[in-house]
Amino acid sequence: MSAPRVTTAAEAAARDRRAIHGGTPSFDLMVQAGSNAAAFVLREFPAALSHGVACFAGSGNNGGDAYIVAAQLARAGVVVRLHASLPPKTPDAQRAAHLAAPYLVHGTPTGDERVVIDGVLGTGHQGELRGGSSADCARMAMARDRGAQLVALDVPSGLDATSGAIAHGSVAASVTLCLGTIKRGVLMQRAHAGRIVLLDIGLRQWADLPGEHDDAAWRWADAHTVRDMIPAIAWNAHKGTRGRVGLAGGAEGMAGAIVLAARAAARSGAGLIHAIVHPLSVPAVQSLVPQALTHAWSATGQRYDALAVGPGLGRDKEASLVMHDWLDAHRGTPLVLDADALWLAADAANDLGTNTASLLKHITRDTAHVVCTPHPGEFARLLGEPLPDEGEARAALLSHFATRANCTVLLKGTPTLVATPDAEPLWVVPHGTAMLATGGSGDCLSGIIATLLAQGCRARDAAVAGATVHGRAAERATSLGTVRGLVLDDMLQALRDVWRELDSARRFPPGVLAELPAP
């Protein structure tokens, strides 16, 4: 199964056109989109449907989808009241409205409906709400305030499908049903989109292929894709074959960073964990992670299947010297560079009068699999300039830096983005909650990624899969309560369940391709 694509509005439209030129009539795409959306509503909200459904339809093809949804619900016996501020304008929307007319009650919703369909504005909308669309959003907001479930078709009306900009008056959805592909703006505004469900609309192979040109639609590694990225642990494996992981950092007073990385490595199936820390940190690590072999910084001669450098390393001259010693001693070993290692690399580049990308390419030149894991502040330091707020520009900088540095670069955030040195389309990891916005979260991620590298994953797969399980574990830990009261140990505990879920990735109902929980 191919990884679902995350598209801009233009990339989504290009895929529609390719499917149409490939022999699928555009109206067939609309009928399948609306029918699968109606099936979802019937399946998910059976009790609420007895109060009827309010359907808001715009004048474009998003409104056409809404007419099909309304007709299919009505044919199933649901009372549907449809409101359209403007008549349909596109040929497909006009045809949908004509076919739906015998089944529907037209007029302003009563306010008693417990399910509301938002089909006012689709992926072609940009800018502020105007005229009837503003009034429709106000009506939907009142319904939501009264407890109705708001189901958005493709995007919540007023959410820019490409940039994620939210127009004033746009109403947050309970569920967003993405049609054919997940829209980039929806992932960037998950709190506004609610639960995200990707529906099959009949694009077939065109969903996974570029449109009229070789576009750069992002890839999302869903559970099926991640499962295929991760090597299985054989039934007769022993500690030597499950990966020997080195974790280097833990300066005096910062042993906790390596402790968290080691615990994450253990929870990710590492066979042997070596913690390489400042001599004064050795007792703390030995007592808190008894399954790890703990060494002082000066220890030499060890062999690792992967090495993570940076958690709690420090930023002084001693830390810089030992980091370069480790990199020299373990040339060719798959590598994770995180936290203080990235800070020290930027410092060294400044001292040498070069850029950090060139320095990283030089110091990792004999290593095929390198993952750098900066957060936005660290990435800005690597670039030597502030990061732009605009997502498209930020993504372009990330891809360009990864190519110049010849490294896979994972930019932490909401969502997390992964760029590879061969300039393939970015991978997006939309999982996670605010519980990860705490010190030590990145150290856990480094331990997971290093373990996957040690077990044979290539850099891209280790980064994407590591960030995915890290985020999914946070979602699972947060699912039973609020972020307050949770600590990273709760996320580490949840890793066990996430690995098990990946081993038996769920099958979705007919017409559903993928799903993300509400944040």
N, C-alpha and C positions, 0 to 999 in steps of 0.2 A: 504494500500500500504506500503510495507517494505521500510525502509530507504535504499537508494543506498549505495553500498559498495565502499570503496576506497582501492584499492589493490596495493600491491607490484607486481613486475613482476612474482614472484613465486606464489603468491596467485591468480593472474589472470590465470596463466597457470593451476593451480590445479582445478579451476572452469571449465575451458574448458574441462579438462580430465574427470571430473565428469559428465558433460553434455554428452560427447561422450560415456562414459561407461553406461550412463543412456538411451542410445538409439538414440541420435542425431548424425548423421554422421558429422565428422569434416568439410567436404566440404559444408554441409548445413549451418554451422555456417559462413563460409566464404562467401557464396552466400548471406545470409541475411545481413551480415555486409556491403558488397559492394553495395548491392541493396539499403539499407536504406541510405548509404552515398551518392549514386547517387541521390536518391530522395531529399535529403537535398540540394544538389548543384542545382538541377533543380528548387527547390522552392525558394531558397535564392538569386540566382544570375541570374535571367532570362535575364536581359539586357546584362550582360557581356558575356553570352554564345555565342552570335553571333560572337564573335572574336575567338571562339574555346577554347579548353581546352588542357593544357599541363599536361601530367601525367608522373610522375617519379616512376618507379617500381624497387624495390630491388629484390634480389634473394630468399628471404624467404617468409614466409606467409604474412608479411605486403605487400610485392610486389604482392602476390596473391590477396589480398583485392583490391589493386590498379587496377589490370587487370579487376576485376569484375566491379568496379566503371566505368572504361573507357568503357567497353563493354555496360553497361547499358546506359551511357550517349550517346554513339554512336547510340544505338538502338532507342533513343529518338530524333535522328536527329542532335545531336551536333557533330561538327567536332573535333575529339580527336586525338592528336598526342602523341604517347607513346614512352618514352625513357627508355631503360633498359641497364645499364652498364654491367650487367651480366645476363645470362639466369637463369630462375627459377630453384631452386634446390630441393625444397620439393615437394612431390607428389601432394598436393593440389594446390600449386602455379603453377606447370606444367599443371595440369588439367585446372586451370583458364585461363592460357595463351593460351592453345589450343582452348578453347571455345571462347575466346575473339578475336582470330586472324582474323576472317573474317570481323570484324567490324572496325578495327583500322588502322591508318596510323602510321607506325613505323619510328622513326628517331628523331633527335634533334629538339626540339620545335623551332618555327620560331621567337619567341620573341614578337609576336603580341597578344598572348593569354592573356586574362584578368583573367582567373582562372587557378591555378596550383594545382595539387594534389600531395602531398608529401607521397609517399608510399615506401620510400627507406629503412628506418630502423624502426623496431618496438620495442616491449618491451624487446626482448632478447638482445638488444645491450647494451654494456657497454664500457666505455673508449673513446678514441679519434676516430675521423673519419679517415677512411683509404681508399686509392685507389679510386675506382669509386664513392664511397659514398661521398667523399670529393668534387670531381668534380661536382657531381649532386647537392650538397648543394650550391656550388658556382653559378651554373646556376639558381637555384631557388631564390637565393638572388638577382641576377640581375633582374629576373622577378618581384620580390616583389618591388625592387627599381623603376621599371617602372610603378608601380601602380597596379600590379596584386593581386588578392585575393589568399592567400596561405592557402590551406585546408590540414591539417595534419591528417593522419589516425592513430588513437590511441595515438601517441605521435609525436611531431616534431622530425624529424630525428636528432639523436645526443643528445637528452634529455634522461637521465637515468630515466626509468619508476619508479624506487624504490627510489633513493636518491634525484632526481631532479638535479643532476650535469649536466651542459651544456657543451658539447664538443666544442672546438674552431671550428668555421665554421658552427655550427648549426644555422638554420634560424628560426627566430620567426614566428609563424603562425598567420594568421588572425583568423582562427577558428581551434580548435582541436576537431575532432570527436572521442570521446572515445568509444571503442567497448566493450559492455557487462558490464564493470565496469570502474569507473574512476580510473586512475592510480595515485598513490600517488605523484610521481614526477611532474605530470601535475599541481596538486593543489599547490604544493610548488613553482612552477615557473609560476604563472598565467600570468605574463606580457609576458613571452615567448610563452605561449600556446594560448593567445588571448581568444576569446570567447570559452567556453567549452560546448560541447553538448554530452550527453550520449545517444548512440544509442542501440536499442534492437537488439541483434544478435541471439536470440533464446536460450539463456541459461536457460530461464524459472526459476524454483526454485533454480537452482544451482548458480545463481548470488548472492543470499542472504544467501546461506549456505556455510560453510567452504569447502575447497577442501578435499584432502585425509586425512588431520589431522585438529585438532581444531585450525585453524590459528586465527590471531588477526587482520583481515582486519578491517580498520576503518569504521565507519558509518558516512554518511553525512546526516544531517537533511534537506531535501529539503522542499519546501513550504508545500507540502501535509503532510509530517511528522510533521513539526512544528505546523501546524494547529491542528493536532490530539493531540498534547502535551498540548495545551492551553485550559483551561476550558472556556466554554461559559459564558457570562454575561447574566443572565436571564432578560427577558423583564420587570419583576416586581421587579428587584433588588433595594436595597436601599443602602445608604452609608455604613451601617453596614455589608452588605453581599458582598460588592465589595472589601473588604480587608482593614484592618487597618495596615498601614505601619509605622514603626519607623525607622528614619534615624538619627544615632548618630555620631557626629563629630563636625566640625565647631569651631575649637579653635579660639582665638582672632586673627583677621587678615586673617582667612581662612574660612569665612562664605560662600564664593563662591562655595566650594565643596558641601556643603549641599544644596545650592540653586540649583545647577545643578542636583543633585540626586533627589531633590523634584520635579523639573520640569519634569524629566524623569518619575518619578512615576505617576505624574498627567497625562502625555501623554500615560501612559500604563494602565490607567483605575482604579487606586487606589481609594477606597471610602473615606478613611480618611488618611491624611498624617501628621505625627507628626515629627517635626524637633527638635532634642535634641542637643543644642549647648551651647557653652560657654556663660555665661551671657552677655558679651559684644557684642556677635554676634546676640543676639535676635532681636534687632531693624532692622538690615540689612535683616535678613531672613524674618521677618514679612512684610517688605515693598516690597521685591522682589518676594516673593511667598505668596500672600495673602491667597491662599486656604489652606496653611499649618497651623496647630496648632503648635506654637513654644514654647518650654520649655527650661529652663536652665538645665545644667547638673545635678544639685542637685535634680531635680524634680523626685518624685517616685510615685508609685501606678498606673501608666498607664499600660494598657494591649495592646499588639500588636499581630497581626496575623503573622508578620514577622518583623525581626529587622536587619538592615544593620549597621555595626559598622566600622568606619575607615575613611571615607572621611573628610579630613581636621582636623583630630583629634589631630594631633601633636604627638611628640615623647618624651615628658618630663615625669617626675615622676607623675605629676598631671593627665596627659592623661592616663598613665598606671593604676593608681588607679581607675579612673572613668570607664575605660573599664572593669576591672575585677568586679566592682560593678554592671555594666549593665549585664554582663554575669551571675553573680550569681542571680540577681533579675529576670532574664527572662529565666531560665533553661527550656528546652523543647520547646522554641519558635524557629521556623525556622529562620535560621541565615545566613547572608552574612558577611564575614570578608574580608575587602579590605584595600589596601593602608597602612595607619599608623597602623591599627590593626595588620596586618601581621608583620610589622616592630617590634612592641612592643612584639608580641608573640616570635619572634626570639630572641629579647633581653632577655626576661624572661627565655627562654630555656638556653641561654648562662649563665645567672646568676645562674641557678639551676644545671648546669652541665649535662643537658640532651639534646636530640635532639628535634627540633621543631615539628616534626611529633608526637612524644609521648606527648608533651605538648598540642598540639591541640586536640588530642584524649581525653586527660584528662579533659580539660576545657570545651569541648563540649559533654561530655559523656552522658548527659541526653537529647540530642537533636538529633532527627532522621534525620533532613534535614539541612545540613550545606554546604554552598558553599564558597570556598576561591577563590579569583580572582587575583592572582599575575601577574604582567608582568615579563618578563624574569629576570630582575635584582632583583626583589623581590623574585622570586622563587629560584634564586641562593642563596640569603640570607637565605631563609628557609632551603635549603639543607646544607648550610655551606660550599659550594664548587662552583667553576665556572661551568656554564652549558656547556656541550659539543656542538660543532657546528653541529655534525652529527645528523640528524633528528631522526634516529632509536634509538640512545642512549638517546636522550633527551626525546623521547616518553616513553621509558622504565622507566626512572627515574620518570617521571610524574605519571605513573600508579602505580609504587611501593610506591611513597610518598602518594598518595591518599588512598591506602590500609592501610598503617601504621597509617595515621592520622585519618582514618575512616571519611573522608570528600570527597565531590565532589570538585575537583580542576580544575579550568578553567585557563589555561595558555594563556594569551593574546599574540597575534602575528599574523603572516601571514604564514600559517593560524592559527586560534585559535584552541587549543585542549582542550577537556574536558575528565577527567578521573574520574571514580567512585570508591568508596571504595570496591565494590565487584569484581573488576578486570575484568569487562566486556570489550570488545574492546573499544578503544578510539572513541570518537565522534569528528569530525572535522567540523569547521565552517570556510568556505573559504571566507565569505563575508567581505566587508569593503574596504575603500580606505585610502589614506594618510591623509585625513582630520581628521581621528581618532587619528593620531599621534600628539596629542596636550594635554596640561594639562587640566584635567577636563573630558576627554572622559571616563575614568574608573569610575568616579563618576556617570555619566549618566548610565553606564552599571549596577552599583550597584543598582540604583533606579529602573531600569527595572526588574532585577532579584528579588529584594525584593518584588516588587509588585506581580510578578507571584507566588512566594512562599506564599504570603499572600492570594492569591486567590485559593490556593489548589494544586499547582504544586509540585511534588516531586523535590528534589534537582537537579537531573540530567536533568530533563525536563526544569526546570526554567533556568539552566545555558545554555543549548543548545539553547532553544528558545530565551532567552534574548540576547545572543551573536548574534544570527541570525538576529533578528529584528534591533538590534543596527548596525550591519554591512550593512544590506540592506537599512536602512535609510541613512547611509552615502553614499552608492552607488547612491541612488535616489537624494540626495542633490548635489552630484558631477556630475550627468549626464548632467546637462545643462551648465557646465563650468569647470574651473580648480579648484584645491584645494585652490589656492590663492584667497583671498576675502571671503572665507567661514568661518563661525564660528560654534560652537556647537549648537547654537540656530537654525541654518539651518537644522541640523540633527534632532533636537528635533521636529521641524515643520514637517519634512518628516515622522516622526513616524506615524502620522495620516494615511497617504496613505499606509504605509507598513501594518498596522493592517488591513486596508480594503482589501488590496491585499490578505492577508492570509485568510480572510473570504471567498474569492472567488478564491482560488488557480487555476491558469490557467491550461487548458488542452493543451497538446502538440500534434503536428501532429502525424499521425501514424508512428511508428518506432522510435520516440523520447521519452526518458524516463525522462530526466531532462536537465536543462540548467543553465549555469552561464554566466553573461555578461563579456565582456572583462574589465579588471581593468582600 
